[in-house]
Amino acid sequence: MPVTALCVRDGLRIGRVLTGVILMTGLLGALACGDDDNNKGGGDASTDAAVDAGGNFIPKRDASVAPTDPIIDCDRFGPNTCPTGTVCDVVVRLFAGEDALTIYTGCVEPTRERGLGDPCDPDFTAGTPYQAEGLTDLVFRDPCGQNLICAADPNVRGGTSCQPACATGQFDDNPSLCEDTKSFCVGAGAFREYCRPSEGCDVTSQTGCPSGLGCYLRPSDDGGGFLSVCFPPAAMTIADGSPCQAYNACRPGSSCNGPLTKALSTWEQADYVCRASCLANGTIAGDEGDAGTDDGGAGTGSGSACVAPKKCNAFAATGLDLSSIETPPYGQCD
């Protein structure tokens, strides 16, 4: 069984890739716990609050439904996992004798569904119940087509549309990461993860994000480099050099990462602190205080240098891919 890391709520971020290597003990996974945009605890605001509407479904039990069940289990990312004439789709179901909806992937009859980018309602229960011969349970299905899921629209803040589905494996779904290397896999729960494109914003100058959002660095799903993404800063940000649990827990201009002196795959929990992006001359980027102020590493003085014993380590020396970032940062304070 692949190893699973814990979530922000338990003091760790979560994620896993096809090899089963996990975040914090092997940073190669997707990095979201699906906390909402309120972000009171500094969690990774990877999903819009609207996406969570109606999303408090219980993942399906370990035991599969019977082979004779009207909606048998299937692997939505695998080929030919359903009988001829049916398709694998995400469904929510009120099983007999239970008082909460269960979410899983099951074989259902094909119907006209929404396509990529089409607006949709993330609350499956807002749709018409699904019916099939022999089915007596109340069932609703995702309104989007195959390998799509209703999720936050990257072009409309607060809006939702059909987006590419994925699975980090963090919710015991079979891992299937994003094909687009400029996207990352996030989601609020089991069977609700989707590929969110990175914004490619400038973490150094803090440009490229909508008003009210900060630009942060985030390792790509394959662990081969970094993406730059726009998230709302936490209500109370963490000072540089302090332990952290999510990227937007740090002040804009800093990100929650391990040291570049170690391979991403070897980062341990103790390695994760808020680390300031830095310029070629070793000064901290994105500060807005008085020039030359020594802030003890808190990153509040404009032009302040990485505080000893930390130094500015260049990304270029690591071989990490930053090609998806429009203006890649020079390095970070380690």
N, C-alpha and C positions, 0 to 999 in steps of 0.2 A: 504494500500500500504506500502511495506517495506520502511524504511528510508534509504536514500543513503548519504554517506559521499562524500566529494569532493576529487579531485585528487591533486597530487603534484603541478600541474600547478595553482591550486587555493589555495595552502597553506596547504593542508591536504593530507594524503594518503587515499586510498579508499579500500573498501572491505566490504563484507557482507556474512554471512552464512545463513543456512537454517532458522534460527529463525528470521532473519532480523536485528540482532544486528550488529552494525557497528563499524568499526575501529575508534579510537579516542574517541568515546563515549562508546564503548564496544569492546575491542580488541579481536575479535574472527574471523575476516575475513582474506581473502587473501590480500596481501599487495602491489600489484603492480599497477602502473599507465601505465606501458608499455613504459617508456621513452627509447630511444635507448642507445646503449653502449657508445655513445659520452659523454652523461651524463654531459653536460656543466653546468646544473643547479643543479647537485647533486641528480637527481631523481633516483628512484629504477631501476637500469639497468637490468630489468627482461627479456628483450627480445633482441635477437641479431638483429643488423640492417638489416640483410638479411631477417629476418622474416617480417619486415615491408614493404618489396618490394611489391608493388601492393596492400597494405593493407588499403589504404585510402578510404574505402567504407563507405557509409552512412548506419547506422542501419535502418532496415525497419520501416516504419511509424507505428504509434500506430494502425491505422486502418488495419485490416487483409485483405488479398486478398479475392476476392469473392470465395464462396464455389465451383463455377463452373470453377475457374481458373485452368489452366493446372498444376500449381505448388502451391498447397494449403499449408498453414502454418502447422507446426507440432512442437512437443516438442522432441528434439533429445535425451533427457535423459529419456523420458517417454515411457512406453510400449504401443504398439499397437496404435500409434498416426497417422498412415498413413493407407490408404485403402490397402486391400490385393493386393499384387503384386508390391507395391512401398515401398521405404525406406525413412527415414528422413535424409536429408543431408544438409550441409551448401552450399548455392548457392549465387552467385552474379548476379544481374539482372539489365538490363537497361530497366526500365519501360517506356512505351510509353509517350512521352511528357517530359521526363526528360533527363538531360545531365550528370548525374552521376550515377555510379553503386550503387545499394542498396544491402546490405548483409542481409540474413535471413536464416532461416531453413525451407525447403520445402520438400514436398513428390515428389520424383523422381523415375524413373524406376531403378531397381538395375542393376549394371554393375560391371565388374571386377575393383576393386580398390586396392590401395596399402595397405600393412599390417603394423603392428607395427614395427617401426625401418627402414622401407623402405625409401630410399631417395625420395624427392619430391620437387616440386617448389611451394613456398608459394604464388606466384602470380597466382591466379586461372585463370587469363585471358591468361596465357601462354598455356592453354590446349585447347582442341577442344570444341567449343560451344555445349551445351546440346540441344537436339531437342526432342520434344514431340508433339503429335497430338494437334492441336489448339494453339500451342505456336508460337507467332510472335515476342516476345521480345528476345533480345540477352541475353543468360544465360550461366554462367560457374559454375561448381561445384567443391567443394574441392576434390582433387585427392585421399584422404585417405578414408579408410573404416569406418564403423559405429563406433561412439564414439571415433574416432581419428581425429586429425587435423594436418595439415602441420605446423610444428613449429621448433624451434631451437633444434638441435641434442645435447643431453647432452654429447656425446662422441666425437663430432667433432666440434671444435670451428669454427663458421662461417658457418657450414653446417646445413642443414635442413632435417628432416625426419618426418614420421608419428608418432605422440606422442598422449598419452591419452588426450582426450578433457575434459574440465571441465568448470565451470562457477561460478565466485564469486558472481554474481548478481550485480556487480558494473556497468554493462552496460545494466541493465534492462533485462538481460536474466535470465531464471529461475536458481537459485543457484543449483549447483551440484559440490561438492568439490571432491578432489582426494581421492580415496579409500586407496591408499598407504600413511600411516601416515608420511613417510619419504620424501614425495613430497609436493610441494605447488603449488597452482593454480595462474598462471600469464598469461598475454597476452597484446597485443597491442591495442585491441579493441573488440567490440562486436562480438561474435561468433568466436573469434580467440584465446581464452584462452586455456592453456594446462597445464598438470601436469609436473612440472620440479622437478627432484629429487635433494634433497639437497646433498651437497658434504661431509658433516660430517667433515669439516676441523677444525683445531685447532685454535680458535680465540686467545688463549693465546700466543702461540708461532708463530702464523701466518704461519703455515705450512699446506700442503694439498691442496693448490690451484696452478693452473698454473702460470707461471711467469707473472707478471703485474697485477695480481688480488689479492685483499685483502679478508680476511675471516671475515665475519660479522655474528652476531646473528640475527635471524628472528623468531618471534613467529610462531608456527605451525598454520595451517588453523583452527584447532579446538580450539585454544587458550589454550591448555593444557600443552604446553611446548615450547621449542625453537629448531629450526634447525640451523645449521651453513652452510652458503652459500658463494660462491665465486663470487664477483662482482668487476668490475674495480672501484677503488676509484675515487671520484669526482676530477675534475681538481683543485679545491680549497676546501680542506676539512674544516670542522667546528670544532672549539676547543671544548674540553670536557666541559660540563656544559652549552653549548649554545643551543638554540632551533634548532630543525632539522625537516626535512620532509621526509627523506629516510635513510635507513641504511648505504648505502655507501657514504652518505654525510659526515659522521664522518671519522676520521683517522682510518686506520686499527688497530685493537685492541680495538676499541670503537664501539658502536652501538647505533642507535637511538631508545631508549626505554623509557618507564615510570619506576617509582621506584618499586622495589620488595617489598617495604613496603605496597603497595596497590595491590589488585587483578588486573590481567590483564583486566578483564571485566569492571573495573572502571576507567581505564586510560582516562584522558581528554587531549585535545590538549596541554594544558599548561604543562602537565607532560612529554612531549616528548623532551628530550635533549640528546646530545651525552654523553653516559655514558661509562667509561672505564671498561673493564674487569679487575678483580683484583685477586691476589693470596691469599693464605690462611693467609699470614702475613700482608695482607692489602695493599701491594704495587701494583701499576698499571702494568698490563701485556703488553708486546709488545712494550715497549719503547726502543729507540735506541740512547739516548743521554748520557750525563755524569751522573754517578751514584750519586744519592742523590739530583739531581737538583730539586728545587721547581719551577714548571712552572705555578703555579696559576690555576692548573686544566686543562691546555692545553694538558697534557699527552705527553710531549716531553723529559722528563728526565728519564733515565733508573733507575728503582728502586724507583721512586717517589711514595709516598703513596697517597691514596685518600685524597683530600684536605678538611679540616674541613669547614663546618659542615658535609660534606659527610663522609660516612664510607663504608667499604666493607661488603655488605650483601651477604650471601651465598645462592646460588641457592638451595642447599640441604634443607634449612629450609623452602622453599616455597612449596615443593611438586611438582614443575613443572618438566615435563618429558624432560630429556636431553639424552635419550637413543640412539637417532640417531646420536649423536655427538661422534666421535671416542675418543676424549679426552675432556670431558666436562670441561668448565671453572669453577673455584671455585665460583666466584660471580661477582658482578658489583658494581661500586661506586655510591651510592645513597645519 
